[in-house]
């Protein structure tokens, strides 16, 4: 793929030339690419799955562009030559990432905090925490609160005392705007 610069004959041209080259305009730049031919090999199951995910991401991006508030969020997140549609598509195609679950201030007492690092194309919609005993009984569950200054850091404040701290399972779930979900489990040692 090549970009056309300062060529008055080609700038702004779009379409196919001579069954060999394809011209298109992207964000005001003319892009030149090799024309692709038809694919005659039937798709594999994995390719079909990827195509289905592509369709779902595309439909989400289209609907996101119809909501001015959501479109503005994605426009702000767009990098380089991306459009808001591209950022929304990327968000729908990839689940949020949970980086770290910091348990240094969690000692099993009411009011102790757990800090979670979670990121996505735009800030995840929600981060929830489930704390279970070593035997698997759910002790508490609730929403983490997003940081006031750093939108990648979420804080969960414990509401139940936990006397059997070693072996406690903490499951963090991050959900993004398109509905993708990521879970991360940490066992207290």
C-alpha positions in Angstrom: 0.0 0.0 0.0 1.3 3.4 -0.9 0.2 7.0 -0.2 0.1 9.6 -2.9 1.7 13.0 -2.0 1.6 16.1 -4.1 0.5 14.5 -7.4 -2.2 16.7 -8.9 -3.2 13.9 -11.4 -3.9 11.2 -8.8 -4.8 13.1 -5.6 -8.5 12.4 -4.7 -8.9 9.6 -7.3 -10.8 6.5 -6.2 -11.6 3.2 -8.0 -9.8 0.5 -9.9 -7.3 1.2 -12.7 -6.4 -1.5 -15.3 -7.4 -4.5 -13.1 -4.1 -4.0 -11.3 -4.3 -1.0 -8.9 -7.0 0.2 -6.5 -7.2 3.9 -5.4 -9.2 5.1 -2.4 -9.3 8.2 -0.3 -8.8 7.8 3.4 -9.0 10.8 5.7 -8.1 13.1 2.9 -5.1 11.0 1.6 -5.2 9.0 -1.6 -4.1 5.4 -0.9 -2.8 3.1 -3.7 -3.0 -0.6 -3.3 -2.8 -3.8 -5.4 -6.2 -5.0 -6.6 -7.2 -8.2 -4.9 -8.8 -11.0 -6.8 -11.5 -13.4 -5.6 -10.7 -16.2 -3.2 -11.9 -19.6 -4.5 -10.9 -21.7 -1.4 -13.8 -22.4 1.0 -13.2 -20.8 4.4 -12.2 -23.0 7.4 -14.2 -23.0 10.6 -11.7 -20.6 12.2 -12.0 -18.2 9.3 -15.8 -18.4 9.6 -15.5 -17.6 13.3 -13.3 -14.6 12.6 -15.7 -13.4 9.9 -18.6 -13.7 12.4 -16.6 -11.7 15.0 -15.8 -9.1 12.2 -19.5 -8.7 11.4 -20.4 -8.3 15.1 -17.7 -5.7 15.6 -18.8 -3.9 12.5 -22.5 -3.8 13.6 -21.4 -2.5 17.0 -19.3 0.2 15.4 -22.2 1.2 13.1 -24.6 1.5 16.1 -22.0 3.4 18.2 -21.6 6.0 15.4 -25.4 6.8 15.7 -25.0 7.8 19.3 -23.3 11.2 19.5 -22.1 10.7 23.0 -20.5 7.3 22.3 -19.1 8.5 19.0 -17.4 11.4 20.8 -15.8 8.9 23.2 -14.4 6.9 20.3 -13.3 10.0 18.4 -11.3 11.0 21.5 -9.7 7.5 21.6 -8.9 7.4 17.9 -5.2 7.5 17.2 -3.2 8.6 14.1 -5.3 8.0 11.0 -8.1 6.2 12.8 -11.7 7.4 12.7 -14.2 7.0 15.6 -15.6 4.0 13.7 -12.2 2.3 13.7 -11.8 2.8 17.4 -15.3 1.5 18.1 -14.6 -1.5 15.8 -11.4 -2.2 17.7 -13.1 -1.9 21.0 -15.8 -4.4 19.9 -13.2 -6.8 18.6 -11.0 -6.9 21.7 -11.9 -7.6 25.3 -10.6 -5.3 28.1 -7.3 -6.1 29.7 -6.9 -6.5 33.4 -3.2 -5.7 34.1 -2.8 -6.1 37.9 -4.7 -6.9 41.0 -2.9 -5.3 43.9 -3.7 -7.0 47.3 -1.1 -5.2 49.4 -3.7 -3.2 51.3 -6.2 -6.1 51.6 -5.8 -7.9 54.9 -9.3 -9.3 55.3 -10.8 -6.4 57.3 -13.8 -4.2 56.4 -12.6 -1.1 54.6 -9.5 -2.7 53.1 -9.0 -2.0 49.5 -8.0 -3.9 46.3 -6.6 -1.9 43.4 -7.2 -3.1 39.9 -5.5 -1.9 36.7 -8.0 -2.3 33.8 -7.8 -0.7 30.3 -9.4 -0.9 26.9 -9.8 1.3 23.9 -12.0 3.5 26.0 -12.4 3.2 29.8 -14.1 -0.1 30.7 -17.8 0.3 31.5 -17.5 -1.6 34.8 -15.1 -3.6 37.0 -16.5 -6.0 39.6 -14.9 -8.0 42.4 -16.0 -11.3 43.9 -14.2 -12.5 47.1 -14.7 -16.2 47.9 -13.5 -18.2 50.9 -11.0 -21.1 50.4 -13.9 -23.5 50.3 -15.6 -21.6 47.5 -18.3 -19.7 49.4 -18.9 -16.2 48.1 -18.1 -13.8 50.9 -18.9 -10.6 49.1 -19.3 -9.1 45.6 -19.5 -5.6 44.3 -18.4 -2.9 41.9 -15.0 -1.3 42.0 -14.8 2.5 41.7 -12.9 4.2 39.0 -10.0 6.5 39.9 -10.6 10.2 39.9 -7.3 11.1 38.2 -6.2 7.8 36.6 -9.0 6.2 34.7 -7.1 2.9 34.4 -7.1 2.3 38.2 -10.2 0.9 39.9 -10.6 0.5 43.7 -12.7 -2.0 45.5 -13.4 -1.5 49.2 -14.2 -4.6 51.3 -17.5 -4.7 53.1 -17.2 -8.1 54.9 -14.5 -9.3 57.3 -12.5 -12.3 56.1 -10.9 -14.3 58.9 -9.5 -17.1 56.6 -7.3 -14.9 54.4 -4.9 -17.5 53.0 -6.5 -19.4 50.1 -9.1 -16.7 49.5 -10.0 -16.4 45.8 -10.5 -12.9 44.3 -12.1 -12.8 40.9 -12.0 -9.5 39.0 -14.3 -9.0 36.0 -14.0 -6.1 33.6 -16.7 -5.3 31.1 -16.3 -2.9 28.2 -19.0 -0.8 26.4 -19.6 -3.4 23.6 -20.1 -6.0 26.3 -16.8 -7.9 26.1 -15.9 -9.5 29.4 -12.5 -10.4 30.9 -11.9 -12.2 34.2 -8.8 -12.5 36.3 -8.5 -14.7 39.4 -6.0 -14.2 42.2 -5.5 -16.5 45.2 -4.3 -14.8 48.4 -1.2 -16.6 49.7 
